[in-house]
Amino acid sequence: MHSALEPADPSKTIGRIAPLPRREQIKVMVGDGDLPQMRFVSFERKTSSTLRRFLDWLDLLLYYYLRVGWDALLRRDSPTRRATRLRQGFEYKGGTFIKLGVHLSMRVDLMPWYFSNELSGMVDHMPPYDISLALEALERCFKKPITAVFAQFDPVPIISTCTSCTYQGLLHSGEKVAVKVRRPGVGEQFMADIEALNWLVTIAEFLTIFRPALTRGLCDEIRSYLMEELDFVQEARRQDSFRRAAEKTGKQFFSAPRVFLEYSGEEVVINTFASGLWMWELLSAIEAGDESVLAQARAMDIQPASLARHLLWVNYWAREENLFFPADPNSNNIIVGPGSKLYFINFTNTGTLSHSRRQAMRQILAYAWQRDPQNMARSSLILMEPLPPVDVIELTQQLETYNWQMLYAMEATPGSISWQERTSVVQWMGIVHLARKHGIVLDIEVLRLMRSTLQFESMAVRLDPTIDFIAYYREFVQYKAEHARRRITESLTTHLDGRENEQLIIRIDRISQTLRGLFDRASHLLALPSVNFNVLIGKWPYAIYIIVRGLIQSLAVSVLALLVAALVNWLGGHPAAGFGQLMNQAFLHPIYHISLVLLLLVNGRTLLFRLDDKEV
């Protein structure tokens, strides 16, 4: 009989239970079998910090209303002056309030245009923090001394904002780089600001200063925006993705600085140093006639008319072909290099569009080319969905009026109108004005699209007042058609050469899916826009609900008043009072009367808001 540890003779083990040779399994070390976890930027939130920031918000409101009141006493109060006072209030608080104010400027559907325009003009600038903190952050990221990466490092930042400082450096390879380092403690401060703002808007909605549920999601939106500002890993990846996608287009007139991903991390982003003129420098020189800057631009072969066309091309390409578009392509985030090459340097804010909204934007521009403002308006409704109870036909007619104004301006002779009117600002302002009028809350991605589009168009028109963004879109469509023709030709050539035809089958399947998608979108356009059915509860059932709720709240306040009166008597050592005496003490007190009046005001205003809605 064989031992279990000895090799068995195959001829003698047929039909018997016996061991067989086997491969020794690899020992898995700790971490080898774990899937990578999704990373999310998060920071600690302290109640004490939130309370301090809440007091700062109250201080901001006090600053604003005192100055508005003073203007009213001096009889110089006006909407534009109030907007200026609000901007001055945010600048007075400084720091992260600047960033919050700039983001609030995007909510043109919730505040008047002159307030949004004034807040958008704030400049994010703060004194730099101690260089030793920046060096500590760099070494935490590198996990080695700073001298192992940089041959030279300039300790004086070239840019200092409320979120970061950007320095110059020279790698050992000889490449000059820009080094962006996050400001210490800014994440915790942002979290406290967001929570304090949430307290503030909750109180405002309870007191019906704002319509209930009007600001629902606003704080979550701001939190997402600010966390995006601080997510340096995602910023580096987006910039790298944009640069590689730009190279694939074959166009040499735009790009982004190359990111050194091996040196970048949660607190640090390092990319090649793009040299040239800032876009804002060039625009200012053109409008002011600064010959010294214009001579420098000519020496670098920078041609304003070519730049204008390049900006519009990037706008259309990023929106329709790329994974995302720059949501804040202002002149402070664009460098113009030699040969009129554009370098986009800030990817903290980006935007994406759904297929239906991309298709809506294509149709708006196509109908604008055909001078068809009515179908432009119908396509614009998709950007405003979901709609509350509104008269869709009336809304379409009102949008059409704004579209006519934009088309009239585009037909005017350049120079006879302002450069702003040569953009789509009238069309977008119509959407915003009607959204505010009908209580439509626009999606944040639509607002980012609006800001991005207007900034691209504004820079293009300021560079070349004769450019027509609608006509140039036709040129971009021709590029897309040529690009598609090349893909189809290459596919057919591959098939005719006798190569494997699996790719052709895949392409045919993609074409069928595209056609099916176009059919679905066309059906969507012919149907009524989507409606938010949460607000379609009948007015009178809602009124009964509000009345019953108010009675229950009044009863709760009465019971609480009786308990407080009994507690006061007991703490004061008074003899036990009867129920009638307690009622007199509780119900005749001024605080009880104020509480009932406040409940009546809040519930009454809530009811009036709903009764003012249109039935659908």
Protein Blocks (a to p, Z undefined) as FASTA:
>chain_A
ZZfkbccdfklmgoiacdddddddddddehjlpccddddddddddfklmmmmmmmmmmmm
mmmmmmmmmmmmnopacfklmmmmmmmmmmmngmmllmmmmmmmmmmmlbcfklmmmmmm
pccddddddfklmmmmmmmmnopafklmpmbdcfbdfbdcfkbccdddddfkopacdddd
ddehklmmmmmmmmmmmmmmmmmmmnomacghklgoklmmmmmmmmmmmmmmlmmmmmmm
mmmmmmmnopakbccddddfklgcfkbccddddedddfklmmmmmmnopaklmmmmmmno
pafklmmmmmmmmmmmmmmmmmbdcfblcfklcccdehhiacdfbfkbccdddfklmmmm
mmmmmmmmnopaklmmmmmmmmmpccddddfklmmmmmmmmmmmmmmmmmpcghjacfkl
mpcklmmmmmmmmmmmnopacdfklmmmmmmmmmmmmmmmmmmmmbcfklmmmmmmmmmm
mmmmmmmmmmmmmmmnopafklmmmmmmmmmmmmmmmmmmmmmmmpccdddfklmpcfkl
mmmmmmmmmmmmmmmmmmmmmmmmmmmmmmnopacddfklmmmmmmmpfklmmmmmmmmm
mmmmmmmmmmmpccZZ
